[in-house]
Amino acid sequence: MASGQGFFLEMLRDTGINATGIEIDQALAEDCRGRGLKIINASVFDWLKANQIATYDGIMASHIVEHFYPEQVEEMFALLGSVAKPRCRLIILTPNIANIRRAVGDFWRDVTHKRPYPVSTLKELLTRTGWEIIESGEYTDRKPSIIRSVSYWIRNTLLGRYWCGDDLYVIAERPGRK
């Protein structure tokens, strides 16, 4: 979904996994195709509504939910359920608004962001649309030095936990037998 610049699709391709991305931005889709990636140039909602066959073993929804309002996210989760095979895993990654850097700047720099989603809201929307929650938490790919880790611990202890993971993730699974 919303494959953007195609980095995740490239990783999958390089490991031998056949994957398809959906991207509404025509220029991004064409760039990805030019690099040999399989991209469908369409709205996620339009494509999902037109393809109601359970064909996918796994779905990655990275940094997309924050671009929609709750009703739309709930609809997207329901539609994803219709293209997911039984036991399909859905991974959602979204900015962590509890992280002070995200809250005061990074999140709101993108004018297409509608609202942030805490894990509790994502879990509720997923459950309402028939997904089972497997795991959730915080994620960051930045590894602080020991000195910075200590300074974060001191700040978090004194001021509250505002220097935490950059992103939140939820892993859900479609019930059923394979």
C-alpha positions as a printed NumPy array, in Angstrom:
array([[  0.   ,   0.   ,   0.   ],
       [  1.042,   3.597,  -0.576],
       [  4.444,   2.439,  -1.711],
       [  5.935,   5.932,  -1.855],
       [  9.477,   5.767,  -3.184],
       [  9.419,   1.962,  -3.126],
       [ 12.165,   1.294,  -0.571],
       [ 10.222,  -1.49 ,   1.165],
       [  9.278,  -3.061,  -2.174],
       [ 12.954,  -3.046,  -3.185],
       [ 13.885,  -4.825,   0.045],
       [ 11.227,  -7.45 ,  -0.579],
       [ 12.293,  -7.917,  -4.203],
       [ 15.944,  -8.266,  -3.18 ],
       [ 15.004, -11.094,  -0.806],
       [ 12.972, -12.879,  -3.486],
       [  9.524, -11.891,  -2.263],
       [  7.03 , -10.998,  -4.978],
       [  5.234,  -7.851,  -3.786],
       [  2.892,  -5.256,  -5.228],
       [  2.559,  -1.648,  -4.154],
       [ -0.331,   0.75 ,  -4.553],
       [  0.575,   4.409,  -5.058],
       [ -1.753,   7.262,  -5.934],
       [  1.05 ,   9.637,  -6.97 ],
       [  1.674,   9.029, -10.685],
       [  5.262,  10.329, -10.684],
       [  6.225,   8.088,  -7.746],
       [  4.513,   5.103,  -9.382],
       [  6.347,   5.678, -12.676],
       [  9.688,   6.076, -10.887],
       [  9.136,   2.78 ,  -9.04 ],
       [  8.14 ,   0.991, -12.241],
       [ 11.295,   2.355, -13.86 ],
       [ 13.262,   0.538, -11.146],
       [ 11.458,  -2.724, -11.922],
       [  8.961,  -2.628,  -9.069],
       [  5.366,  -3.784,  -9.409],
       [  3.206,  -0.733,  -8.695],
       [ -0.474,  -0.094,  -9.222],
       [ -1.156,   3.603,  -9.772],
       [ -4.484,   4.063,  -7.974],
       [ -6.216,   5.245,  -4.846],
       [ -5.888,   2.609,  -2.11 ],
       [ -9.639,   2.805,  -1.498],
       [-10.622,   2.519,  -5.161],
       [ -8.26 ,  -0.389,  -5.755],
       [ -9.383,  -2.277,  -2.633],
       [-13.059,  -1.804,  -3.507],
       [-12.447,  -3.191,  -7.011],
       [-10.395,  -6.184,  -5.798],
       [-12.336,  -8.099,  -3.159],
       [-10.478, -11.417,  -3.527],
       [ -8.433, -12.738,  -0.603],
       [ -5.034, -13.051,  -2.28 ],
       [ -2.502, -11.513,   0.115],
       [ -0.433, -13.304,   2.764],
       [  0.939, -10.078,   4.229],
       [  0.171,  -6.359,   4.094],
       [  2.381,  -3.433,   5.11 ],
       [  0.678,  -0.103,   5.816],
       [  3.584,   2.176,   6.658],
       [  2.876,   5.838,   7.316],
       [ -0.529,   5.91 ,   5.67 ],
       [ -3.186,   5.92 ,   8.417],
       [ -2.22 ,   9.422,   9.587],
       [ -3.328,  10.737,   6.187],
       [ -6.963,   9.778,   6.869],
       [ -9.744,  10.424,   9.366],
       [-10.922,   7.592,  11.675],
       [-13.938,   6.646,   9.516],
       [-11.645,   6.278,   6.515],
       [ -9.081,   4.243,   8.463],
       [-11.826,   1.924,   9.675],
       [-13.057,   1.514,   6.094],
       [ -9.49 ,   0.834,   4.92 ],
       [ -9.013,  -1.881,   7.577],
       [-12.31 ,  -3.51 ,   6.54 ],
       [-11.325,  -3.4  ,   2.866],
       [ -7.878,  -4.811,   3.664],
       [ -9.65 ,  -7.68 ,   5.387],
       [-11.383,  -8.541,   2.124],
       [ -8.076,  -8.95 ,   0.236],
       [ -6.295, -10.756,   3.085],
       [ -5.987, -14.533,   3.125],
       [ -6.77 , -16.246,   6.42 ],
       [ -3.869, -15.737,   8.882],
       [ -2.61 , -12.788,   6.792],
       [ -0.52 , -10.401,   8.867],
       [ -1.093,  -6.653,   8.646],
       [  1.688,  -4.388,   9.886],
       [  0.847,  -0.754,  10.571],
       [  3.549,   1.838,  11.197],
       [  2.656,   5.432,  12.073],
       [  4.359,   8.417,  13.757],
       [  4.415,   8.342,  17.558],
       [  2.84 ,  11.615,  18.664],
       [  3.975,  10.902,  22.258],
       [  7.501,  11.596,  21.021],
       [  8.034,  15.313,  21.648],
       [ 10.007,  15.766,  18.418],
       [  7.089,  14.317,  16.423],
       [  4.465,  16.254,  18.387],
       [  5.993,  19.701,  18.035],
       [  7.273,  19.546,  14.516],
       [  7.877,  16.484,  12.388],
       [  4.284,  15.263,  12.296],
       [  2.732,  18.602,  11.374],
       [  5.269,  19.495,   8.659],
       [  3.44 ,  17.17 ,   6.288],
       [  0.364,  19.148,   5.226],
       [ -1.404,  15.945,   4.167],
       [ -1.456,  14.546,   7.723],
       [ -5.002,  14.595,   9.117],
       [ -4.378,  13.351,  12.67 ],
       [ -2.11 ,  11.132,  14.739],
       [ -3.219,   7.682,  15.915],
       [ -2.252,   6.184,  19.26 ],
       [ -1.953,   2.399,  19.443],
       [ -5.208,   2.15 ,  21.424],
       [ -7.198,   3.76 ,  18.601],
       [ -5.588,   1.591,  15.926],
       [ -6.331,  -1.531,  17.981],
       [ -9.973,  -0.507,  18.393],
       [-10.425,   0.155,  14.667],
       [ -8.71 ,  -3.109,  13.759],
       [-10.805,  -5.13 ,  16.2  ],
       [-14.017,  -3.539,  14.949],
       [-13.132,  -4.639,  11.422],
       [-12.367,  -8.259,  12.302],
       [ -8.592,  -8.224,  12.797],
       [ -6.924,  -9.887,  15.792],
       [ -4.166,  -7.911,  17.5  ],
       [ -0.872,  -9.821,  17.693],
       [  1.569,  -7.205,  18.972],
       [  2.089,  -3.464,  19.296],
       [  4.717,  -1.069,  20.54 ],
       [  7.169,   1.678,  19.711],
       [  9.858,   1.596,  17.059],
       [ 12.856,   3.682,  16.165],
       [ 15.734,   2.931,  13.85 ],
       [ 17.964,   5.49 ,  15.569],
       [ 20.234,   3.931,  18.166],
       [ 21.371,   6.545,  20.686],
       [ 24.824,   6.477,  22.229],
       [ 25.204,   5.421,  25.849],
       [ 25.517,   9.061,  26.928],
       [ 22.362,  10.038,  25.038],
       [ 20.497,   6.996,  26.428],
       [ 21.375,   8.122,  29.966],
       [ 20.315,  11.711,  29.214],
       [ 16.997,  10.45 ,  27.781],
       [ 16.443,   8.334,  30.883],
       [ 17.074,  11.367,  33.14 ],
       [ 14.8  ,  13.644,  31.075],
       [ 12.053,  11.019,  30.933],
       [ 12.295,  10.422,  34.684],
       [ 12.179,  14.127,  35.568],
       [  9.887,  15.509,  32.864],
       [  7.835,  12.577,  31.622],
       [  8.288,  10.067,  28.829],
       [  8.516,  12.397,  25.831],
       [ 11.717,  11.078,  24.256],
       [ 10.455,   7.709,  23.107],
       [ 10.224,   5.733,  19.879],
       [  9.739,   7.72 ,  16.681],
       [  6.988,   5.438,  15.416],
       [  4.255,   3.154,  16.709],
       [  3.464,  -0.23 ,  15.239],
       [  0.588,  -2.649,  15.408],
       [  0.677,  -6.16 ,  13.992],
       [ -2.719,  -7.739,  13.395],
       [ -3.822, -11.005,  11.849],
       [ -6.871, -12.032,   9.868],
       [ -8.575, -14.941,  11.63 ],
       [ -9.167, -18.245,   9.891],
       [ -7.338, -21.249,   8.539],
       [ -4.846, -21.121,   5.72 ]])
